[in-house]
Amino acid sequence: MAKFGLLVPDKQHAERLETMNKPSKDAPLHEMAPEYDFTKGVRGKYSHRYAEGSNIVVLPPDLVKHFPTSASVHEALRQVATQDGA
């Protein structure tokens, strides 16, 4: 026969839970780890490639109410394009 008991953490288990996932006292939270060294990085190095393949349009707030997603904007533009015979 199987024995059943209460699943109650013992004192040692409770103490381990208290110490788990606490930040290290050695390293401040606002500093990056050494493996994330971006001192030789170049800002915007590949931005021109992205810009060549994208047309970004910022909608004014009054239009965002009518076109909340990019899919809704695409649908409306396609309807206008077919009406113009494009």
Backbone hydrogen bonds, N-H to C=O, Kabsch-Sander energy under -0.5 kcal/mol:
donor,donor_aa,acceptor,acceptor_aa,energy
8,V,6,L,-1.4
14,A,10,D,-2.1
15,E,11,K,-2.1
16,R,12,Q,-2.2
17,L,13,H,-2.1
18,E,14,A,-1.5
19,T,15,E,-1.3
20,M,16,R,-1.2
22,K,19,T,-1.0
31,E,28,P,-1.0
36,Y,33,A,-2.0
37,D,35,E,-0.5
38,F,36,Y,-0.8
41,G,38,F,-1.5
43,R,41,G,-0.5
45,K,42,V,-1.2
47,S,44,G,-0.9
50,Y,46,Y,-1.5
51,A,47,S,-2.6
52,E,48,H,-1.8
53,G,49,R,-1.0
53,G,50,Y,-0.6
54,S,51,A,-0.9
56,I,54,S,-0.5
57,V,55,N,-0.5
59,L,57,V,-0.6
63,L,60,P,-1.2
64,V,60,P,-1.7
65,K,61,P,-1.1
66,H,63,L,-0.6
67,F,63,L,-2.4
73,V,69,T,-1.5
74,H,70,S,-2.6
75,E,71,A,-2.3
76,A,72,S,-1.9
77,L,73,V,-2.5
78,R,74,H,-2.3
79,Q,75,E,-1.9
80,V,76,A,-2.1
81,A,77,L,-2.4
82,T,78,R,-2.1
83,Q,79,Q,-1.8
84,D,80,V,-1.8
85,G,82,T,-0.7
86,A,81,A,-2.3
